[in-house]
Amino acid sequence: MANDKILSMIGLATKAGKIVSGEFSTEQSVKRGRALMVIISSDASENTKKKFTNMCSFYKVPLYFYGTRESLGRAAGKEFRVSLALQDEGFSKAIQKLIDP
């Protein structure tokens, strides 16, 4: 049940224009200080996971591994998405509460 809520919140944030998705856009959002939370799919490559783990720890951005590339893509209105960054405080806090109850 919580899984559906998380993906629904990602969908709402996407419609509100508060998400960037894709590796390059997510990386730019983190480096520019706009990302308040990063979500990487659980089935991402080890290289991608390591890259975002290091980057998010350096820039002090919360990082979560969640869902599959298909489920994150569907929630973000795309076919597949391995990474996405939330750029809204309200959405990121709501999703953090659902992931870390």
N, CA, C and O of each residue as an XYZ file, in Angstrom:
404
protein
N       0.820     -1.198      0.000
C       0.000      0.000      0.000
C       0.861      1.259      0.000
O       0.601      2.189     -0.763
N       1.884      1.293      0.850
C       2.766      2.461      0.895
C       3.481      2.635     -0.442
O       3.760      3.758     -0.862
N       3.776      1.513     -1.112
C       4.456      1.584     -2.405
C       3.628      2.384     -3.402
O       4.154      3.242     -4.112
N       2.329      2.097     -3.450
C       1.464      2.817     -4.373
C       1.403      4.299     -4.020
O       1.346      5.147     -4.911
N       1.414      4.616     -2.731
C       1.361      6.015     -2.304
C       2.620      6.760     -2.716
O       2.551      7.915     -3.136
N       3.767      6.108     -2.599
C       5.023      6.753     -2.986
C       5.019      7.059     -4.475
O       5.353      8.169     -4.889
N       4.639      6.071     -5.277
C       4.596      6.285     -6.725
C       3.536      7.325     -7.093
O       3.729      8.094     -8.035
N       2.425      7.354     -6.363
C       1.398      8.372     -6.607
C       1.921      9.765     -6.301
O       1.658     10.715     -7.038
N       2.671      9.879     -5.197
C       3.257     11.180     -4.852
C       4.250     11.637     -5.914
O       4.304     12.817     -6.262
N       5.038     10.686     -6.427
C       5.979     11.024     -7.503
C       5.208     11.511     -8.732
O       5.615     12.469     -9.389
N       4.088     10.839     -9.036
C       3.259     11.255    -10.164
C       2.696     12.656     -9.975
O       2.697     13.461    -10.906
N       2.211     12.950     -8.761
C       1.682     14.289     -8.478
C       2.774     15.354     -8.590
O       2.555     16.431     -9.145
N       3.952     15.034     -8.055
C       5.067     15.991     -8.130
C       5.476     16.224     -9.579
O       5.851     17.336     -9.952
N       5.406     15.177    -10.394
C       5.735     15.322    -11.814
C       4.750     16.265    -12.493
O       5.146     17.158    -13.241
N       3.468     16.058    -12.226
C       2.443     16.919    -12.826
C       2.590     18.362    -12.370
O       2.270     19.291    -13.111
N       3.077     18.544    -11.144
C       3.276     19.893    -10.608
C       4.576     20.518    -11.109
O       4.854     21.683    -10.825
N       5.373     19.747    -11.853
C       6.632     20.267    -12.385
C       7.735     20.355    -11.352
O       8.646     21.171    -11.489
N       7.668     19.526    -10.316
C       8.636     19.589     -9.222
C       9.648     18.450     -9.251
O      10.349     18.215     -8.267
N       9.727     17.743    -10.380
C      10.662     16.618    -10.503
C      11.477     16.790    -11.775
O      10.960     17.227    -12.803
N      12.751     16.444    -11.695
C      13.556     16.262    -12.900
C      13.966     14.804    -12.914
O      14.241     14.218    -11.867
N      14.006     14.220    -14.101
C      14.340     12.806    -14.173
C      15.384     12.565    -15.248
O      15.580     13.385    -16.146
N      16.043     11.433    -15.140
C      17.142     11.116    -16.037
C      18.456     11.428    -15.346
O      18.532     12.312    -14.493
N      19.476     10.699    -15.720
C      20.755     10.802    -15.010
C      21.356     12.204    -15.076
O      21.776     12.743    -14.052
N      21.402     12.796    -16.260
C      22.029     14.111    -16.422
C      21.263     15.195    -15.655
O      21.861     15.991    -14.931
N      19.933     15.218    -15.821
C      19.117     16.242    -15.149
C      19.169     16.104    -13.636
O      19.219     17.101    -12.915
N      19.157     14.859    -13.154
C      19.240     14.626    -11.714
C      20.579     15.115    -11.177
O      20.638     15.766    -10.134
N      21.651     14.796    -11.895
C      22.991     15.228    -11.481
C      23.083     16.752    -11.438
O      23.625     17.309    -10.483
N      22.561     17.432    -12.460
C      22.602     18.893    -12.490
C      21.789     19.494    -11.348
O      22.197     20.491    -10.753
N      20.646     18.894    -11.042
C      19.805     19.381     -9.961
C      20.519     19.289     -8.615
O      20.432     20.205     -7.797
N      21.222     18.185     -8.390
C      21.970     18.011     -7.141
C      23.098     19.038     -7.068
O      23.258     19.716     -6.052
N      23.870     19.153     -8.130
C      25.034     20.053     -8.124
C      24.648     21.518     -8.024
O      25.418     22.320     -7.495
N      23.472     21.885     -8.521
C      23.026     23.281     -8.444
C      22.291     23.587     -7.146
O      21.878     24.724     -6.915
N      22.126     22.568     -6.292
C      21.491     22.784     -5.006
C      19.977     22.831     -5.046
O      19.350     23.273     -4.083
N      19.382     22.388     -6.132
C      17.924     22.423     -6.255
C      17.271     21.143     -5.749
O      16.120     21.165     -5.313
N      17.993     20.031     -5.803
C      17.422     18.737     -5.406
C      17.295     18.665     -3.888
O      18.253     18.931     -3.162
N      16.111     18.305     -3.419
C      15.890     18.122     -1.993
C      15.862     16.636     -1.636
O      15.924     16.268     -0.463
N      15.768     15.785     -2.667
C      15.734     14.342     -2.467
C      15.997     13.669     -3.804
O      15.514     14.125     -4.841
N      16.761     12.587     -3.781
C      17.045     11.829     -5.006
C      16.551     10.405     -4.809
O      16.773      9.795     -3.763
N      15.875      9.883     -5.835
C      15.417      8.495     -5.816
C      16.046      7.775     -6.997
O      15.939      8.221     -8.139
N      16.703      6.656     -6.709
C      17.335      5.820     -7.733
C      16.613      4.479     -7.728
O      16.290      3.956     -6.661
N      16.358      3.921     -8.897
C      15.678      2.621     -8.951
C      16.574      1.536     -8.362
O      17.799      1.593     -8.467
N      15.943      0.561     -7.747
C      16.685     -0.533     -7.115
C      17.453     -1.367     -8.137
O      18.460     -1.992     -7.805
N      16.968     -1.372     -9.396
C      17.638     -2.171    -10.418
C      18.624     -1.357    -11.263
O      18.983     -1.769    -12.366
N      19.055     -0.215    -10.751
C      20.070      0.589    -11.448
C      21.413     -0.141    -11.389
O      21.623     -1.008    -10.541
N      22.307      0.218    -12.292
C      23.627     -0.418    -12.302
C      24.410     -0.018    -11.050
O      24.150      1.023    -10.448
N      25.362     -0.856    -10.673
C      26.185     -0.571     -9.489
C      26.954      0.739     -9.678
O      27.152      1.486     -8.720
N      27.382      1.013    -10.896
C      28.112      2.242    -11.194
C      27.231      3.471    -10.928
O      27.680      4.448    -10.330
N      25.983      3.407    -11.378
C      25.054      4.518    -11.163
C      24.769      4.693     -9.678
O      24.761      5.818     -9.177
N      24.536      3.588     -8.968
C      24.271      3.665     -7.530
C      25.442      4.298     -6.792
O      25.247      5.150     -5.924
N      26.668      3.878     -7.140
C      27.870      4.411     -6.479
C      28.038      5.898     -6.779
O      28.350      6.685     -5.886
N      27.828      6.279     -8.043
C      27.963      7.674     -8.455
C      27.017      8.577     -7.659
O      27.437      9.605     -7.128
N      25.731      8.187     -7.577
C      24.772      9.022     -6.869
C      24.944      8.947     -5.356
O      24.671      9.925     -4.661
N      25.391      7.811     -4.832
C      25.656      7.702     -3.395
C      26.753      8.690     -3.004
O      26.615      9.430     -2.030
N      27.835      8.693     -3.767
C      28.943      9.620     -3.484
C      28.515     11.074     -3.646
O      28.822     11.911     -2.797
N      27.805     11.379     -4.739
C      27.400     12.750     -5.020
C      26.424     13.261     -3.956
O      26.567     14.381     -3.466
N      25.446     12.449     -3.606
C      24.444     12.889     -2.625
C      25.043     13.041     -1.237
O      24.635     13.920     -0.477
N      26.005     12.196     -0.901
C      26.626     12.352      0.411
C      27.481     13.622      0.427
O      27.518     14.315      1.444
N      28.164     13.941     -0.663
C      28.986     15.150     -0.732
C      28.116     16.410     -0.639
O      28.449     17.351      0.081
N      26.985     16.414     -1.383
C      26.111     17.589     -1.398
C      25.035     17.546     -0.314
O      24.190     18.439     -0.237
N      25.067     16.496      0.532
C      24.120     16.347      1.647
C      22.659     16.359      1.185
O      21.826     17.089      1.720
N      22.377     15.534      0.183
C      21.020     15.377     -0.331
C      20.554     13.968      0.031
O      21.274     13.007     -0.239
N      19.369     13.814      0.636
C      18.878     12.470      0.958
C      18.728     11.619     -0.303
O      18.219     12.083     -1.323
N      19.178     10.372     -0.216
C      19.143      9.448     -1.354
C      18.399      8.198     -0.953
O      18.631      7.640      0.120
N      17.499      7.756     -1.823
C      16.740      6.530     -1.574
C      16.803      5.648     -2.805
O      16.789      6.128     -3.938
N      16.873      4.343     -2.561
C      16.789      3.351     -3.627
C      15.397      2.752     -3.540
O      15.038      2.136     -2.537
N      14.610      2.938     -4.606
C      13.214      2.541     -4.529
C      12.678      2.134     -5.901
O      13.000      2.752     -6.916
N      11.867      1.098     -5.911
C      11.153      0.701     -7.119
C      12.054      0.183     -8.224
O      13.252     -0.030     -8.035
N      11.446     -0.010     -9.373
C      12.173     -0.455    -10.563
C      12.209      0.694    -11.557
O      11.499      1.688    -11.406
N      13.038      0.544    -12.564
C      13.105      1.608    -13.578
C      11.762      1.779    -14.286
O      11.413      2.888    -14.692
N      11.001      0.681    -14.436
C       9.686      0.778    -15.072
C       8.688      1.523    -14.189
O       7.957      2.391    -14.667
N       8.659      1.180    -12.885
C       7.677      1.826    -11.992
C       8.000      3.311    -11.800
O       7.092      4.142    -11.778
N       9.277      3.648    -11.664
C       9.641      5.070    -11.545
C       9.334      5.808    -12.839
O       8.871      6.948    -12.810
N       9.588      5.164    -13.969
C       9.286      5.780    -15.262
C       7.807      6.063    -15.424
O       7.419      7.153    -15.843
N       6.976      5.075    -15.089
C       5.525      5.259    -15.188
C       5.071      6.401    -14.288
O       4.254      7.226    -14.698
N       5.595      6.456    -13.062
C       5.207      7.520    -12.126
C       5.632      8.895    -12.643
O       4.951      9.893    -12.407
N       6.767      8.937    -13.350
C       7.279     10.215    -13.874
C       6.749     10.524    -15.269
O       7.139     11.522    -15.875
N       5.858      9.670    -15.785
C       5.258      9.923    -17.089
C       6.168      9.595    -18.256
O       5.966     10.102    -19.360
N       7.164      8.758    -18.030
C       8.094      8.352    -19.085
C       8.060      6.828    -19.188
O       7.331      6.167    -18.448
N       8.848      6.278    -20.106
C       8.873      4.830    -20.223
C       9.730      4.211    -19.126
O       9.250      3.369    -18.366
N      10.998      4.620    -19.037
C      11.910      4.119    -18.012
C      12.634      5.295    -17.389
O      13.013      6.232    -18.091
N      12.828      5.257    -16.087
C      13.641      6.257    -15.400
C      14.401      5.570    -14.279
O      13.808      4.907    -13.427
N      15.732      5.733    -14.285
C      16.575      5.143    -13.248
C      16.773      6.139    -12.113
O      16.932      5.739    -10.959
N      16.765      7.424    -12.428
C      17.009      8.427    -11.381
C      16.056      9.604    -11.536
O      15.684      9.990    -12.645
N      15.673     10.160    -10.393
C      14.888     11.385    -10.410
C      15.166     12.179     -9.143
O      15.517     11.622     -8.102
N      15.003     13.481     -9.253
C      15.247     14.382     -8.126
C      13.996     15.199     -7.867
O      13.410     15.760     -8.792
N      13.587     15.266     -6.604
C      12.461     16.104     -6.215
C      12.987     17.482     -5.850
O      13.979     17.614     -5.132
N      12.307     18.510     -6.356
C      12.751     19.877     -6.126
C      11.710     20.680     -5.348
O      11.660     21.906     -5.449
N      10.884     19.986     -4.575
C       9.856     20.654     -3.783
C       9.910     20.115     -2.358
O       9.931     18.901     -2.151
N       9.931     21.004     -1.385
C      10.081     20.600      0.014
C       8.889     19.777      0.499
O       9.072     18.782      1.200
N       7.686     20.176      0.138
C       6.489     19.470      0.580
C       6.441     18.037      0.070
O       6.195     17.109      0.841
N       6.674     17.855     -1.223
C       6.653     16.515     -1.799
C       7.779     15.651     -1.226
O       7.562     14.482     -0.909
N       8.969     16.216     -1.094
C      10.088     15.411     -0.602
C       9.854     14.985      0.852
O      10.181     13.855      1.215
N       9.300     15.859      1.682
C       8.999     15.486      3.078
C       7.917     14.412      3.135
O       8.003     13.483      3.938
N       6.903     14.540      2.286
C       5.814     13.553      2.276
C       6.319     12.181      1.854
O       5.927     11.169      2.434
N       7.183     12.142      0.847
C       7.708     10.869      0.369
C       8.671     10.287      1.397
O       8.686      9.074      1.604
N       9.475     11.128      2.046
C      10.375     10.630      3.088
C       9.592      9.987      4.223
O      10.021      8.967      4.764
N       8.452     10.563      4.594
C       7.623      9.982      5.656
C       7.095      8.618      5.244
O       6.979      7.721      6.079
N       6.770      8.450      3.954
C       6.253      7.169      3.487
C       7.359      6.117      3.404
O       7.128      4.943      3.693
N       8.560      6.542      3.008
C       9.677      5.582      2.891
C      10.229      5.241      4.264
O      10.502      4.073      4.543
N      10.401      6.241      5.133
C      10.922      6.032      6.497
C       9.812      6.290      7.514
O       9.781      7.364      8.116
N       8.909      5.345      7.722
C       7.791      5.620      8.636
C       8.238      5.794     10.084
O       7.409      6.029     10.962
